[in-house]
Amino acid sequence: MTFLLVKNSCFFSIPASIIGVFLSSYISGDILMIIFAIGIIFVGWQLFLSYRMDKSHSFKDIPLTYSNDREETVIEDVNGKRYHYTICSKSLAKMLTSIGGAFFGMVAVGLAELLEYQFLVRCRIPTPVAVATSIFVVSVTVIGVVIVRIFIEIGGAGFEELLTTGKIVMFTAPGVLVGGQIGPWLQAKMDPSLMKLVVALVLLLTGVFLLII
């Protein structure tokens, strides 16, 4: 994860998510969920195709750059392992981050999925870097969404609904913290391509489940 990549993503995700918060009052939740379900099925399928490509080619044969004007970034983790990647299709990245941020503000999902599509499929960023970056961007973005939501709840529904939201957070926060510890451990143990396959299957199943219900 690099500061520049996070900064560029948050620059578009935070304003878009705040806009999404206000748009959520005017768009049917059912319509949003259908659009989101179709979107993550598409992303999951693209990740699966990327996994198939990883298995049919050696990693060094897969191009990491898409034009000569992009420099390769090299970062090193705490264990001394080096990751090489480039940021490609910047205009598409801005669009996907903005769309993901808007969906995140409306239905609290969508940003991480579109970020991982951009990072893993389009730019072929190593899975640990892509996942860590998307999680951090979502974490920063959610702060802006929460602040706006709090002001809306106080000015609209009042403290009762805000209290209900707080109770939900009390149960979900420990799960997020535990997952944040398990995730890096799994990434260190699992093959990156296998991790990509797992993410693809989760997205596909989630999308199908949302369409069914």
C-alpha positions in Angstrom: 0.0 0.0 0.0 1.4 3.4 -0.9 0.3 6.8 0.3 0.0 8.2 -3.2 -2.4 5.4 -4.3 -4.5 5.8 -1.2 -4.6 9.6 -1.5 -5.6 9.5 -5.2 -8.4 7.0 -4.4 -9.7 8.9 -1.4 -9.7 12.2 -3.3 -12.6 10.8 -5.4 -14.2 8.2 -3.1 -14.9 10.6 -0.2 -16.8 13.3 -2.1 -18.7 10.7 -4.1 -19.7 8.9 -1.0 -21.1 12.0 0.6 -23.1 12.7 -2.6 -24.3 9.1 -2.4 -25.6 9.7 1.2 -27.9 12.5 0.0 -28.9 10.6 -3.2 -30.0 7.6 -1.1 -33.1 9.5 0.0 -34.3 9.8 -3.6 -33.5 6.4 -5.1 -35.3 3.1 -4.3 -33.2 0.8 -2.2 -34.4 -2.2 -4.3 -33.2 -0.6 -7.5 -29.8 0.2 -6.0 -29.3 -3.4 -4.7 -30.2 -4.9 -8.1 -27.7 -2.6 -9.8 -25.1 -3.4 -7.2 -25.7 -7.1 -7.5 -25.2 -7.1 -11.2 -22.1 -5.0 -10.8 -20.4 -7.3 -8.3 -21.3 -10.3 -10.4 -19.5 -8.6 -13.3 -16.5 -7.8 -11.0 -16.4 -11.4 -9.6 -16.5 -12.9 -13.1 -13.6 -10.6 -14.2 -11.6 -11.6 -11.1 -12.3 -15.3 -12.0 -11.1 -14.7 -15.6 -8.0 -13.0 -14.2 -7.4 -16.0 -11.9 -7.6 -18.3 -15.0 -5.1 -16.1 -16.8 -2.7 -16.3 -13.8 -2.9 -20.1 -13.9 -2.4 -20.3 -17.7 0.6 -18.0 -17.8 3.6 -17.5 -15.6 3.4 -14.2 -13.6 6.4 -12.7 -15.4 4.7 -13.2 -18.8 1.8 -11.1 -17.7 2.4 -7.4 -18.5 2.4 -5.1 -15.5 2.6 -1.9 -17.5 0.2 -0.6 -20.1 2.1 2.3 -21.6 5.6 3.8 -21.4 4.6 6.9 -19.5 3.8 5.0 -16.2 6.6 4.2 -13.8 6.7 0.9 -11.9 6.3 1.2 -8.1 8.3 -1.1 -5.8 7.4 -1.6 -2.2 8.7 -3.9 0.5 6.7 -5.5 3.4 7.9 -6.1 6.9 9.1 -9.6 5.9 11.3 -8.2 3.1 9.1 -9.4 0.3 9.0 -7.0 -2.7 6.0 -6.1 -4.8 6.2 -4.5 -8.2 3.2 -2.8 -9.9 2.0 0.1 -12.0 -1.1 2.3 -11.8 -2.9 1.9 -15.1 -6.0 3.5 -16.7 -6.1 6.5 -14.4 -9.2 7.9 -16.0 -11.0 4.7 -15.5 -9.7 4.4 -12.0 -11.2 7.9 -11.2 -14.6 6.8 -12.6 -14.7 3.5 -10.8 -13.7 5.1 -7.5 -16.3 7.7 -7.8 -19.0 5.2 -8.7 -17.9 2.9 -5.9 -17.9 5.8 -3.5 -21.4 6.9 -4.5 -22.7 3.3 -3.9 -20.9 3.2 -0.6 -22.7 6.3 0.5 -26.1 5.0 -0.6 -26.0 1.3 0.4 -22.7 1.0 2.4 -21.1 -1.4 -0.2 -19.5 -1.2 -3.6 -16.3 0.8 -3.1 -14.0 -2.1 -2.1 -15.4 -4.3 -4.9 -14.7 -1.7 -7.6 -11.3 -0.8 -6.2 -10.3 -4.4 -6.3 -11.5 -4.8 -9.8 -9.3 -1.8 -10.8 -6.3 -3.0 -8.9 -6.4 -6.7 -9.5 -7.9 -7.0 -13.0 -7.1 -3.8 -14.8 -3.6 -3.1 -13.3 -2.7 -6.5 -12.0 -1.5 -5.1 -8.7 -0.3 -7.9 -6.4 -3.2 -9.2 -4.3 -1.8 -8.2 -0.8 -1.2 -4.6 -2.0 -4.6 -4.4 -3.7 -6.6 -5.7 -0.7 -4.7 -3.6 1.9 -5.1 -0.5 -0.2 -8.8 -1.0 -0.8 -9.5 -1.7 2.9 -7.6 1.4 3.9 -9.5 3.6 1.4 -12.8 2.2 2.6 -11.8 2.9 6.2 -11.0 6.5 5.5 -14.1 7.0 3.3 -16.4 5.6 5.9 -15.4 8.3 8.3 -16.8 11.0 6.0 -20.0 8.9 5.5 -20.5 8.4 9.2 -20.1 12.1 10.0 -22.6 13.1 7.4 -25.0 10.3 8.5 -24.8 11.5 12.1 -25.8 15.0 11.2 -28.6 13.8 9.0 -29.9 11.4 11.7 -29.8 14.1 14.4 -31.5 16.7 12.1 -34.1 14.2 10.8 -35.0 11.0 12.7 -33.4 12.1 15.9 -31.4 10.3 18.5 -33.5 7.1 18.6 -32.4 5.9 15.2 -28.9 7.1 15.8 -28.9 5.0 19.0 -30.0 2.0 16.9 -27.1 2.6 14.5 -24.7 2.7 17.4 -25.9 -0.7 18.6 -25.3 -2.2 15.2 -21.7 -0.7 15.2 -21.1 -2.2 18.6 -21.6 -5.7 17.1 -19.9 -5.2 13.7 -16.8 -3.4 14.9 -15.3 -6.4 16.7 -15.9 -8.5 13.6 -14.0 -5.9 11.5 -11.1 -5.8 14.0 -10.9 -9.6 14.0 -11.1 -9.8 10.3 -8.4 -7.2 10.0 -6.0 -9.5 11.9 -7.0 -12.7 10.1 -6.9 -11.2 6.6 -3.1 -10.4 6.6 -2.4 -13.8 8.1 -4.4 -15.6 5.4 -2.7 -13.5 2.7 0.7 -14.6 4.0 -0.3 -18.3 4.0 -2.3 -18.4 0.8 -1.2 -18.2 -2.8 -2.1 -14.8 -4.3 -3.9 -16.5 -7.2 -5.9 -18.6 -4.8 -6.9 -15.5 -2.8 -8.1 -13.9 -6.0 -10.2 -17.0 -6.7 -11.7 -16.8 -3.2 -12.6 -13.2 -3.6 -14.1 -13.9 -7.0 -16.3 -16.7 -5.7 -17.4 -14.6 -2.7 -18.5 -11.7 -5.0 -20.3 -14.0 -7.4 -22.2 -15.8 -4.7 -23.0 -12.5 -3.0 -24.3 -11.0 -6.2 -26.5 -14.0 -7.0 -27.8 -14.0 -3.4 -28.8 -10.4 -3.6 -30.7 -11.0 -6.9 -32.5 -14.0 -5.4 -33.7 -12.2 -2.3 
